[in-house]
Amino acid sequence: MAQALRFGITLPQIKKSWEDTRAAAIEIDELGYDSAWVCDHLYGMPMPNMPIFEAYSLLAAVAAVTSRVALGALVTPPFFRNPAVLAKQIATIDHIAGPGPVINGESSSRLIAGLGSGWFASEFEGYGCEFPDISRRLAALGDTCEIMRRMWTQEQPSYRGEVYRIEDAACEPKPLSVPRILIGGGGEKVLLRLAARYADIWNNLAVNQRELPRKLEVLHAHCEREGRDPSQIEVSQQCVVVIAPTQEEAEVSITKAERVYGGHLGVGLREHGIWGSPQVVTEKIQRHVALGCRHFVMEFFGRDVREPARLFAESVIPAFR
């Protein structure tokens, strides 16, 4: 059976008030979106002095004012937080959020533990966090996945990894249901191998949209080596979405979006991104779906995320439901 197609939205978090985030989260929940996301950065992108809310404090608050939408961070790197403490935080937020939808007769968690390797060195250095080379960060990512799953499913587990360890660590209360693990990134030798081993969801970064077919080939090869059925991993795509009532209005907006996002999320936006009128956006999403994408983590371009979210919910989502 094909996986259901899911649509998620990144919440207002940078240079916004809690009232802005709260209003957007409530409306996203009511509009029928499947997930809502925050980024896990300590500095606002692209400038360190740009105000940004901390990810897990914000998720806890959003969990309390929404009732059904899945919640996650895209993505949390190692060395910001001890993974055992993070597992405890996520278990607590899971109780605040309450049960997720019933899948195969069982309640699921509303929480998604989004994990990655990290890249923005200055925020680690500014906060006094270790920022080792990529090989050690990836080793820490593997340890994090192992520790989290053990703490959510075992009684007082112990584990000694390459970077992290736990000793008879109790995590009580356990989450209501075990949160899914998302691994985001495109490193072909190690990160995608970790995704094949641990991930319930793999997220392809926005800058790698045009490389999705290649990344999936590599992921599937790692799954074969790990003895994992690739269909067990939900494929998700981080993407900027620029939607407007007409193609002419979208042309104006895409030019603005390229300037705003620059080299972080704006690379290849016009050529490979999801933008246009509702009909054009629908066609571009269908192309991603044909490649195997089942979950879109969308950052809507616009001052108030609720406006494009309404247009997308009214004119695009019905084509896929």
Helices and strands as residue ranges (DSSP letters): E 6-10, H 18-31, E 35-38, H 55-65, E 70-73, H 83-97, E 102-103, E 106-107, E 111-115, H 121-126, H 134-153, E 159-160, E 165-166, E 180-184, H 191-198, E 201-204, G 206-211, H 212-226, G 230-232, E 234-243, H 247-265, H 269-272, E 274-276, H 278-291, E 295-300, H 306-315, G 317-320
